[in-house]
Amino acid sequence: MFLTIEVDVIYEETKKKGVEIVIDIRDEVWGDRHFAIQDPNGIGIDIVRYSEPVTD
C-alpha cells in the first residue's frame, strides 16, 4: 500500500480552506519541499516531499 501526498496540491487546498500556514511552502537546500500548519492543540504538522539535494 502507498500513501501519496502531492505537496503543492495539498498546499493549495489548505490555503483555499483558510487554514493558517505557519511555514510557507519552500524548497530547502538539502532537497526537501515542505510547508507547515498547526492543529488546534498547537501540534505542528509538517507536510514534506523528501528528495535528494541537487548538487552541481
C-alpha positions in Angstrom: 0.0 0.0 0.0 1.2 3.5 -0.8 0.1 6.9 0.5 1.0 9.6 -2.0 0.8 13.3 -1.0 1.4 15.9 -3.6 2.8 18.8 -1.5 1.9 21.5 -3.9 -1.7 20.3 -4.3 -2.2 19.9 -0.5 -0.7 23.4 0.0 -3.2 25.0 -2.4 -6.1 23.1 -0.9 -5.1 24.0 2.6 -4.9 27.7 1.6 -8.3 27.6 0.0 -9.8 26.2 3.2 -8.4 29.2 5.1 -6.1 27.1 7.3 -3.3 29.2 8.7 0.1 28.4 7.1 2.8 28.5 9.8 5.7 27.9 7.4 5.0 28.9 3.8 5.9 26.4 1.1 9.6 26.3 0.3 12.4 24.3 -1.1 15.3 23.6 1.3 18.9 23.4 0.3 19.0 19.7 1.5 16.3 18.8 -1.1 13.0 18.8 0.8 10.0 20.8 -0.3 7.5 21.5 2.6 5.1 23.7 4.4 3.7 23.6 7.9 0.4 24.1 9.7 -0.6 23.8 13.3 -3.5 21.8 14.7 -5.9 23.4 17.3 -3.9 21.9 20.1 -0.7 23.6 19.0 0.9 20.5 17.4 2.9 21.4 14.3 2.3 19.4 11.2 5.0 19.5 8.5 3.9 18.4 5.0 7.0 17.3 3.3 8.3 15.8 0.0 11.7 14.3 0.7 14.2 14.3 -2.1 17.9 14.3 -2.6 19.6 17.7 -2.8 20.7 18.9 -6.2 24.4 19.2 -6.5 26.2 21.0 -9.3 
